[in-house]
Amino acid sequence: MTSETPTSEKSSQVPSQPLSNQPEPAFGWTPYAEQINGRFAMIAFVTLLLLELLTGQGLLTWLGLR
């Protein structure tokens, strides 16, 4: 009696191309461009919240529109 577990032939095969979940940079309306745009939007939103929290003035006041 052995404690070895059977392995299937399919689990030992290596795919010929590496799988990547990262979108590739390209021009236009691509998933990569949307991902970068979303990240910058999140950073800008948090920055504006911190600006208002630390100064007590909103964005419009900082821009001189109020």
Backbone as CSV, one residue per row, in Angstrom:
resi,resn,N_x,N_y,N_z,CA_x,CA_y,CA_z,C_x,C_y,C_z
1,MET,0.837,-1.177,0.000,0.000,0.000,0.000,0.884,1.244,0.000
2,THR,0.659,2.121,-0.952,1.464,3.343,-1.038,0.588,4.559,-0.825
3,SER,1.234,5.676,-0.465,0.483,6.916,-0.220,0.526,7.861,-1.416
4,GLU,0.974,7.356,-2.547,1.047,8.203,-3.732,-0.346,8.450,-4.299
5,THR,-0.564,9.663,-4.772,-1.829,9.988,-5.408,-1.660,9.922,-6.912
6,PRO,-2.643,9.398,-7.594,-2.527,9.321,-9.057,-2.590,10.717,-9.675
7,THR,-1.783,10.916,-10.681,-1.777,12.189,-11.404,-2.248,11.950,-12.817
8,SER,-2.944,12.903,-13.355,-3.412,12.766,-14.728,-2.376,13.337,-15.678
9,GLU,-2.425,12.909,-16.882,-1.491,13.365,-17.894,-1.718,14.833,-18.235
10,LYS,-2.960,15.310,-18.155,-3.283,16.689,-18.524,-2.683,17.698,-17.555
11,SER,-2.571,17.361,-16.281,-2.055,18.311,-15.306,-0.558,18.550,-15.476
12,SER,0.151,17.638,-16.125,1.587,17.799,-16.301,1.938,18.551,-17.581
13,GLN,0.957,18.821,-18.423,1.220,19.535,-19.666,1.358,21.020,-19.394
14,VAL,2.326,21.653,-20.036,2.564,23.082,-19.904,1.990,23.771,-21.134
15,PRO,1.206,24.855,-20.954,0.676,25.543,-22.141,1.808,26.139,-22.970
16,SER,1.606,26.176,-24.276,2.654,26.670,-25.170,2.825,28.173,-25.069
17,GLN,1.764,28.892,-24.743,1.841,30.348,-24.587,1.496,30.708,-23.151
18,PRO,2.248,31.655,-22.556,1.918,32.049,-21.190,0.585,32.796,-21.157
19,LEU,-0.225,32.508,-20.150,-1.510,33.177,-20.003,-1.305,34.489,-19.262
20,SER,-1.893,35.548,-19.761,-1.724,36.850,-19.141,-3.077,37.526,-18.995
21,ASN,-3.358,38.040,-17.816,-4.595,38.776,-17.584,-4.409,40.268,-17.783
22,GLN,-3.184,40.693,-18.042,-2.894,42.113,-18.212,-3.185,42.535,-19.648
23,PRO,-4.029,43.586,-19.814,-4.253,44.083,-21.177,-2.995,44.769,-21.709
24,GLU,-2.826,44.703,-22.997,-1.648,45.302,-23.616,-1.910,46.766,-23.944
25,PRO,-0.905,47.638,-23.762,-1.073,49.052,-24.107,-1.348,49.227,-25.604
26,ALA,-2.307,50.087,-25.916,-2.649,50.386,-27.300,-3.390,51.724,-27.320
27,PHE,-3.527,52.292,-28.488,-4.244,53.556,-28.617,-5.734,53.296,-28.799
28,GLY,-6.554,54.248,-28.373,-7.988,54.139,-28.582,-8.719,53.628,-27.360
29,TRP,-9.954,53.201,-27.569,-10.813,52.717,-26.493,-10.505,51.253,-26.241
30,THR,-9.479,51.015,-25.477,-9.074,49.650,-25.174,-9.259,49.380,-23.686
31,PRO,-9.306,48.134,-23.290,-9.408,47.822,-21.860,-8.253,48.409,-21.049
32,TYR,-7.057,48.439,-21.645,-5.901,49.008,-20.942,-6.103,50.502,-20.680
33,ALA,-6.564,51.234,-21.692,-6.792,52.667,-21.536,-7.879,52.936,-20.498
34,GLU,-8.907,52.130,-20.487,-9.983,52.295,-19.511,-9.502,51.992,-18.097
35,GLN,-8.643,51.012,-17.960,-8.102,50.665,-16.649,-7.235,51.805,-16.108
36,ILE,-6.371,52.352,-16.925,-5.512,53.461,-16.503,-6.359,54.690,-16.197
37,ASN,-7.367,54.982,-17.025,-8.247,56.116,-16.806,-8.982,55.975,-15.472
38,GLY,-9.465,54.789,-15.169,-10.152,54.548,-13.907,-9.238,54.732,-12.714
39,ARG,-8.002,54.293,-12.825,-7.045,54.466,-11.727,-6.752,55.942,-11.481
40,PHE,-6.537,56.701,-12.545,-6.288,58.131,-12.375,-7.501,58.840,-11.798
41,ALA,-8.696,58.434,-12.201,-9.912,59.040,-11.665,-10.044,58.767,-10.169
42,MET,-9.718,57.557,-9.736,-9.781,57.233,-8.306,-8.768,58.045,-7.508
43,ILE,-7.568,58.202,-8.052,-6.535,58.992,-7.375,-6.968,60.450,-7.277
44,ALA,-7.537,60.997,-8.350,-7.994,62.390,-8.339,-9.132,62.590,-7.345
45,PHE,-10.050,61.659,-7.270,-11.179,61.777,-6.347,-10.707,61.783,-4.895
46,VAL,-9.818,60.874,-4.558,-9.289,60.818,-3.188,-8.486,62.081,-2.880
47,THR,-7.738,62.588,-3.847,-6.971,63.817,-3.651,-7.901,64.989,-3.378
48,LEU,-8.990,65.099,-4.113,-9.945,66.183,-3.875,-10.618,66.059,-2.509
49,LEU,-10.918,64.841,-2.094,-11.488,64.642,-0.758,-10.508,65.070,0.330
50,LEU,-9.242,64.699,0.171,-8.227,65.096,1.148,-8.021,66.608,1.154
51,LEU,-8.050,67.233,-0.009,-7.906,68.680,-0.115,-9.020,69.382,0.641
52,GLU,-10.234,68.926,0.467,-11.366,69.529,1.155,-11.305,69.252,2.660
53,LEU,-10.887,68.076,3.043,-10.799,67.717,4.458,-9.728,68.537,5.172
54,LEU,-8.590,68.699,4.538,-7.472,69.398,5.184,-7.620,70.913,5.188
55,THR,-8.261,71.482,4.179,-8.352,72.942,4.080,-9.711,73.490,4.487
56,GLY,-10.742,72.664,4.462,-12.090,73.151,4.768,-12.721,73.898,3.610
57,GLN,-12.073,73.893,2.466,-12.597,74.561,1.270,-12.711,73.533,0.150
58,GLY,-13.743,73.686,-0.666,-13.956,72.763,-1.770,-13.166,73.127,-3.007
59,LEU,-13.308,72.324,-4.029,-12.593,72.537,-5.285,-12.978,73.859,-5.937
60,LEU,-14.259,74.188,-5.928,-14.688,75.437,-6.566,-14.080,76.661,-5.891
61,THR,-13.905,76.604,-4.575,-13.251,77.701,-3.867,-11.786,77.785,-4.264
62,TRP,-11.140,76.661,-4.379,-9.738,76.637,-4.794,-9.563,77.182,-6.208
63,LEU,-10.531,76.944,-7.052,-10.454,77.435,-8.435,-10.894,78.895,-8.559
64,GLY,-11.424,79.476,-7.487,-11.862,80.870,-7.500,-13.220,81.057,-8.135
65,LEU,-14.018,80.024,-8.222,-15.341,80.109,-8.846,-16.434,80.321,-7.816
66,ARG,-16.096,80.441,-6.567,-17.087,80.599,-5.524,-16.652,81.657,-4.565
